[in-house]
Amino acid sequence: MNDILDNIRNLRLQRGYSQGWMGQKLGMSQNGYSLIEAGKRGLPYADLCQIAIIFGMSVIDIVTYPEKWAPAGLTQTDEGGARVILQIELKKDKKDQVMKLIFGDNNIEILNK
């Protein structure tokens, strides 16, 4: 939890927000907000979500800051879409059943690497 609180503090300072301003946005006093950052008061998930909105980012990106979280196998393309990579390890006897379940009767090209 201390890492998350450090991330929140660092993000707040980067944006030039005061503890008083953050407290006001969260409906609490500056002192109440400072207790959260100091780890002396709990941080309810609802407040963490509100902090994420204030920072214009997702909760997971606050947790993983300074890295930006991205689901495994999902990458952005230059065109702004997403490319998903699906990797399944199967025994030979189950391959046809699983492929039919996933892709139905559609013709697909499978790359064996």
C-alpha positions as CSV (number, residue, x, y, z in Angstrom):
1,M,0.0,0.0,0.0
2,N,2.9,2.4,0.7
3,D,3.9,2.1,-3.0
4,I,0.5,3.2,-4.1
5,L,0.5,6.1,-1.7
6,D,4.0,7.1,-2.9
7,N,2.7,7.0,-6.5
8,I,-0.3,9.2,-5.6
9,R,2.0,11.7,-3.9
10,N,4.4,11.7,-6.8
11,L,1.6,12.1,-9.3
12,R,0.1,14.9,-7.3
13,L,3.4,16.8,-7.1
14,Q,4.1,16.3,-10.8
15,R,0.7,17.9,-11.6
16,G,1.3,20.8,-9.1
17,Y,-1.7,19.9,-7.0
18,S,-1.7,20.8,-3.3
19,Q,-3.0,18.5,-0.6
20,G,-5.7,21.1,0.1
21,W,-6.9,21.1,-3.5
22,M,-6.9,17.2,-3.5
23,G,-8.8,17.2,-0.3
24,Q,-11.3,19.6,-1.6
25,K,-11.8,17.5,-4.7
26,L,-12.4,14.4,-2.5
27,G,-14.7,16.2,-0.1
28,M,-12.3,16.3,2.8
29,S,-10.0,18.7,4.5
30,Q,-6.3,19.1,3.7
31,N,-5.4,17.4,6.9
32,G,-7.7,14.4,6.1
33,Y,-6.0,14.1,2.7
34,S,-2.5,14.4,4.2
35,L,-3.3,11.5,6.6
36,I,-4.2,9.3,3.6
37,E,-0.9,10.1,1.8
38,A,1.0,9.5,5.1
39,G,-0.6,6.1,5.4
40,K,-2.2,7.1,8.7
41,R,-5.8,6.9,7.4
42,G,-7.2,4.2,5.1
43,L,-7.7,4.8,1.4
44,P,-11.1,3.5,0.5
45,Y,-11.3,2.1,-3.1
46,A,-14.0,4.7,-3.9
47,D,-11.5,7.5,-3.0
48,L,-8.8,5.8,-5.1
49,C,-11.1,5.7,-8.0
50,Q,-11.9,9.4,-7.5
51,I,-8.1,10.2,-7.4
52,A,-7.7,8.3,-10.7
53,I,-10.4,10.5,-12.2
54,I,-8.7,13.6,-10.9
55,F,-5.3,12.5,-12.4
56,G,-7.0,11.5,-15.7
57,M,-5.8,7.9,-15.5
58,S,-6.9,4.4,-14.5
59,V,-6.6,2.9,-11.0
60,I,-4.3,0.2,-12.4
61,D,-2.0,2.9,-13.9
62,I,-1.7,4.5,-10.5
63,V,-0.9,1.2,-8.9
64,T,1.8,0.4,-11.5
65,Y,3.2,3.9,-11.9
66,P,5.5,4.9,-13.4
67,E,4.9,1.9,-15.8
68,K,1.7,1.9,-17.7
69,W,-0.2,-1.4,-17.4
70,A,-1.3,-3.2,-20.5
71,P,-3.0,-6.6,-20.6
72,A,-0.7,-9.4,-21.7
73,G,-1.0,-10.0,-25.4
74,L,-2.6,-6.7,-26.2
75,T,-0.7,-4.1,-28.1
76,Q,-1.7,-0.9,-29.9
77,T,-1.3,-0.7,-33.6
78,D,-0.2,2.4,-35.6
79,E,-3.7,2.7,-36.9
80,G,-5.1,3.2,-33.3
81,G,-6.6,-0.3,-33.1
82,A,-5.5,-3.2,-31.0
83,R,-3.8,-6.4,-32.0
84,V,-4.4,-9.4,-29.7
85,I,-2.1,-12.3,-29.6
86,L,-3.6,-15.6,-28.5
87,Q,-1.3,-18.4,-27.6
88,I,-2.8,-21.8,-26.7
89,E,-0.8,-24.9,-25.9
90,L,-2.7,-28.1,-26.8
91,K,-2.2,-31.7,-27.0
92,K,-2.6,-32.9,-30.6
93,D,-5.8,-34.8,-29.9
94,K,-7.6,-31.7,-28.5
95,K,-6.4,-29.2,-31.1
96,D,-9.3,-29.7,-33.6
97,Q,-11.9,-29.6,-31.0
98,V,-10.7,-26.4,-29.4
99,M,-10.1,-24.6,-32.7
100,K,-13.7,-25.4,-33.8
101,L,-14.9,-24.1,-30.5
102,I,-13.0,-20.9,-30.8
103,F,-13.4,-20.2,-34.5
104,G,-16.5,-22.1,-35.5
105,D,-16.6,-23.2,-39.1
106,N,-14.6,-20.2,-40.3
107,N,-11.5,-20.8,-42.4
108,I,-8.4,-19.7,-40.4
109,E,-4.7,-19.6,-40.9
110,I,-2.7,-20.9,-38.0
111,L,0.9,-20.0,-37.7
112,N,3.0,-22.7,-36.2
113,K,6.1,-21.2,-34.6
